[in-house]
Amino acid sequence: MTKVGIIGTGMLGEAVGLHLLNSNYNVTVFNRTKEKTQKLVQAGAILANSPKEVAEKSELVITVVRDGEAVNQVAFGENGIISGKHDGLVVADMSTINPNSAKDISEKFTSSEVEFLEIPVMGGPNVAIDGKLVMMISGKKDIFEKFKNTFDTIAHQTYFLGGAGTAHSIKLAMNLQIAMLALSLSEGITLTRKAGFDPEVFLKILNSTYFKTGMSEKKAYKMIQDSYSPTFTLENLKKDLDTINDAAKSFGANLPMAERADEVYQNAIEAGFSDIDYTGILAYLKKIN
C-alpha cells in the first residue's frame, strides 16, 4: 500500500483520510489546528508536527487547503513539504486554486525534482467517506498511473486531463455550475413562495423534467426546510467564485453571471450567512424578501 500523507484535514481532507484508513492505507496527517486531526488519529493515522514530517513519512502527499497561497505555504514555507523531499516523493493538490497558481507551484516542485499532480475533486465529505468522489487529474501521465490505485480508492471516477493547470481549470468551471444551480434553485423557490405556492410543488414538477439536477432532487428539499448543515460552506463557495473571476480575467474571458454571483454571495456573507451550507444562499434571499 502507498504511504499517503494528508495536509489539511478540514471536512474534505478528514473524510478522504478516514476512507483511506478504512481501506488499510498507512496515513500521516497534519493540520495547523491539531484538533481537526483528532478523528483521523483515533482511526489510526500518524500525527505529524509539520508538512516536512508528512513528506518524510509519505510516498504521496495530498494537500487539501484553502487556496494557492496556502498550498505555497505548506509546500515551500518553513518546515514545508519541500524540506522533507526524498526520492520518489509525489505531491498532489486537491485544493481548489487558480490554475495559474497551480502552474507556478508545479514549476517550483519540478525545479526541486519533486513530481506534482493536480487532483481536484467533485463531491463533498458525505461521498468522500465512501470513496465516491469524481477526480480530475493533470500532470505527468506516468506519475498518475503510478498512483492510480490510490486515486481509484479515493474516487469512483477519475479523469486524466493533461498538463499543469488543466484540472484546476475544469474544477473552477464545475464549481461555477454549483454556484449557478444554487442561485437558480433559490430564486425559483423564492418566486414560488411569493406566488403563494408550496415550493415542494415547484420541485416536484422540476424533477419530473429534463431540467432536474442532483441538487434539485436532493439538497433542494433540505433548502425548503431551512436545513443548511454544511458539506461545503457558503464562504468557501464565495472564495471559489473569487478564484473563478480572477482566472477568467487572466484568460480574457468575460463571465457576467459569475461576476454577479460573486456579488450576491458577498452580500450573503455580509448578512451573516458565511458558515452555513452554500445552498443557504436561499436563506439570504428569504431575508431580503
N, C-alpha and C positions, 0 to 999 in steps of 0.2 A: 504494500500500500504506500502511495505517495505520502510523504510527511508534509502536511499543509499548515501554513500559518495564516491567521486572520488578524488584520489590523483594522480596528473599527468594529465594535460589537454593539452597535445600535440594534434596532428591531430586525433589519435585514441580515446584518452580519451575525447576530446571535442565532437566528433561525438557520442560516446556512451552516454555521458551525455545529449546531445541535444535530442537524441531519447527517453531517459528515461523521460525527462521533457515533451516531446510531448505525452508521454504515461501516463501522470499525476502522475509521481513519485515525491516525495519530494527528492531533490538532493542537497547535500552540496559539495562544491569543494575547492580544494587547489592546487596551483602550486607555485613553488618558484618565477617564473616570473608572477606577477599578471595580466599583460596584456593578458596573454594566457587564463585567465578565463573570459574575457570580454563578449564574445558571450553567454556563459553559464549564467552569471549573468543577462544579458539583457533578457534572455529567462526565467528567474525565479529562477535560482539556488541561494543558500545561499553561500556567500563567507566566508570561514574560514581563520584564520590567521596562522594556524598550523595544522599538521596532528593530533595532540592531539584533537583539536577542532572538526575536522571532525569526529573522533571516538566518541566523546561525543554526537554528534548530529545524529549519524547513527546507524542502526542495522547491515548493511552490508557495509564494506569499501572495495572498489576496488582500487588497486594500478596499475597504468599504467606508469611505469617509465623505465629508460634506461636499467638497469642491476641489478644483485643481490646486488651489493654494494649500489645502490640507494634504493632498497627495504629495505635493512637493516637500512639505514639512516632514511628513513621516518617512519620505524616501531619502531626502538629501539634507535634512536638518541634523541637529546634534543627536548622536546615537540613532541615526536613521538607518533605514534598510541597507543603504549602500555601504555603511560601516561594517555590516555583517556579511558582506558578499563572500561567496565561495564558488568553486567550480560547479556548474550545473544549476545554479540558482535562477529561478524564473519568477518575475513579479507580474501579477495580473490584476488590473484595476477594474473593480466592479462599481465604482462610484459613478455618478452622473456628472460629467465635466465637459467643458468646452473642447471640441475636437482639436482646436489649435493648441490648447494646453496639453492634450494627450500626445500630440506630435512632438512638442518640446520635451515632455517627460520621457518619451520613447528615445529621443536622441541622447538625452543625458544618461539614461541607463545603458544604451548601446555603446556610448563612448567609454563607459566604465566596464564594458564587457559583461553586462548583465542583460539577459533577454527580457523583453517586456511585451505583454499582451493586453489588449482591452477586452474586458468581458462583461459589459453592462448587461443587465437582465430586465425582463418584464415579469411582473408578478411580485406580490408583497410577501411579508413574513408568513402569512397564512398558507401560502403554497410552497414557499421555500422550505418549510419544516418537513415537507413530504417529497422534496426534490422535484417539484413540478414547475420550476421556473422555465422561461424561454430565454436563452442566452445568445447574444450577438458577440462574435469574436473577430478581432483583427490583430494583425502582427504577422509573424512568420508562420507559414502553414505547418512546417515540420515541428515547430515548438508546440503549436496547438495539438497536433497529432500525438505528440509525446504524452500529453496530459489529458487526452480525450476521455479516458475512462473516468477521471476525476470530474471533468466538466459534465459528462453524461450522468454522473451521480447527483450533481447539483441541479441539473436542468434536464427536463424530459425532451426538450428540443434545443438543438444548437445550430447556429448558422455562422459558418466562416465567411467573412465578407471582404477580406483583402488587407491592404496596408494600413499603416498608422492613421488614426483619425476617422476611419470608416465606421467602426462600430459605434463610437460615440455620436457621430452624425445621425445615424439611424435611430439611436436611442433618444436623441432630442426630438426627432420627428415623431417618434412613438409617444413621448410624454406630452407633446403638443396635442395629440389626439385625446389623451386623458383629460387635459385641461378643457378642451373644447366640448367634449362629451359631458363633463360635469356641469359646465355652464349651460349647455343646451337643455339637459335634463332639468336643471334647477329652474330655468326660465319657463320651460314647459309646465312644470309643476306649479310654479307661481301664477302663471297665466290661467291655468285650470282652476286654481283656488279662487282667484279674483273673479272668475266667471261664475263661481258658485257651485262648482262640482267637486266631488271627491277625487283627488288626484290618482287614486288607485284605478279609477275608470280610465283615465288617460294612459296609465302604464299598461293596463290590460289590453287596450287597443293597440298601443305602440308595439307591444311584444307579440302581437299577432301578425305583424307586418315585416316586410323586408328591412325596415329601419331599426329593428331591435338590436341591442348590443348586450354584451355580458354585463355591463354596468346597469342597463335598464332592467335586465332580468333579475339581478341580484342586489346590488347596492341601493338601487332606487327605492326599494321597499323599506330599507332602513332609513333612508333620507326622509321619506314622508312621515316616519315615526320620530323624527328628530333624534335619531341614533347615529352618532358620529364618532364612535370609538376608533381611534386612528390606526390604520395599517400603513398610511403614508400621510404625513401631516400637510395641512393647508400651507404652512410656512415653507415646507420643503418643495411643494409644487411651485410656489411663487419663486423660490430660488432657481428652480429649473426654467421657469419662464424668463427670468433674467438672462440665464445662460443661452436659451434659445434665441432671444432677441440679439444678444451680443454676437453669437455665432452667425446669425442671419446677416447682420450688418457687415461682418468680415467677409462673407461670401457674396455680398452685393445683392442679397435677396430682400425684397420688400414684403413683409408679413403684417399687414394692418390688423388682422384679427388677433394675432399673437401679441401685438403691442397693446391692444385694447384689453385683452385678457389679463395681461400683466398689471394694468391699472386697476382692474376690478379686484384682483386678488390682493393687491396692495391696500386697497380700501378696506377689504375684509380683515386684513391683519391689523390695520389701524383701529378697526372697530372691535378688536379683541378676540378674533376667531383663529389665531395662528396655530394653536396646539391641537385642534380637533382634526378629524379626517378631512382630506381635500374636498370631499363631497359636501362638507359643511359650508361651501360657498352658498348653498341653499339657505342656511341659517342667516347668512349676511343679507341675502335678498329678502328674506322674511322680515328682517329688522328694518330695512329701508322701505319696505312696503307697508 
